[in-house]
Amino acid sequence: MHLIISCIVVALIASCAPTDPSHPKFVVAKGQGIEITRAELDGVLQPRLDRVQQSGREITNDQLYNMQKQALERMITDRLIYNEASKLGLAAEIEKQVEEQLTKTLSRFKSEEEKQSYFQKAKTSLEQMKTVRKSQVARRLVYEKKAEDGVTVKEEDAKAYYESTKDRWNVPERVQLLEVILRQRPDDDDATKAGAKKLADELVAQMKEGKDIKELTEYLKKKQVLGGKAFAKRSTYAKGRVDKQIEEVVFALEPEEVSKIVESRRGLHAYKLVQRFPASDKSYEDVRDRIVSNLERREKDKQRRELLQSLRESADVTVLLPEAEKEEPEENSDS
């Protein structure tokens, strides 16, 4: 009899579940220990929508759907992580650390008015801040216990990585330059090209006089050729990683020497050598710690992804968020 009554109650509850995706109680994602409603999703997403609206931008249905999907995925991950934290007996530690963080944060406000003003400007609340901090702490503790604990890199793996990436660690000779560029287009007429060549000669003369980036930029402003057509900047080029015609010129310069004008597919260039850096071949010992740290980070990232995938599969998560509605094309008023 009790079983029959229970079945009837379950059936009644299921039949009363909202089917309208816009209903606040409509379930947009569910799984073992997880149920997220439309109201919860909207509550998380609304501050972001408010910021977009204040910027004056319009959101298409596809953009709104993508924003909803991203927010929902974060919520699912947060709940999976917190459920796992509870199973690991970490709930009390999470609460303790969150309270410590909030106490420290709130102590910075000199008055209640200052605190409320902060929350109002940030478009958040103490409860929302607590929720975010709880998710962050839970994620860190669970990762430390389940995905990062015991991650080590074998010496032979680190050495193999070094051997396979030697080019990355062997730094070629480099030069730091003061560079001026005058952009040209293939279809520029002869008069335009002659004007650019004349200006380039003037800039070379300015560089030889010791003019810096600011002074060269001011000179270009007077000539009214800024706006992407001409500019001065600091550049660093590595040997073997720049156009051959430019490499031959800049790596032959002496300190403070100004080059001749170089023509490339981008336009006219002139260079002044500021500093030269010799090539350096780093040994395995020089870069071992960086390699080990890099490989450890990769392995931890991999284990975190695998943990999240495992938690999701175990919880049998189902996303019920409806697809974006197709937008009707605007009618052509001229037709």
Buried (B, 14 or more C-beta within 10 A) or exposed (E): EEEEEEEEEEEEEEEEEEEEEEEEEBBBBBBEBBEBBBEBBBEBBEEEBEEBEEEEEEEEEEEBBEBBBEBBBEBBBBBBBBBBBBEBEBBEBBEEBBEEBBEEBEEEBEEEEEBEEBBEEEEBEEEBBBBEBBBBBBBBBBBEBBBBEEBEBEEEBBEEBBEEEEEEBEBBBBBBBBBBBBBBEEEBEEEEBEBBBEBBEEBBEBBEEEBEBEBBBEBBEEBEBEEEBBBBEEBEBBBEEBBEEBBEBBBEBEEEEBBEBBBEEEBBBBBBBBEBEEEEEBEBEEBBEEBBEBBBEEBBEEBBEEBBEEBBEBBEBEEEBEEBEEEEEEEEEEE
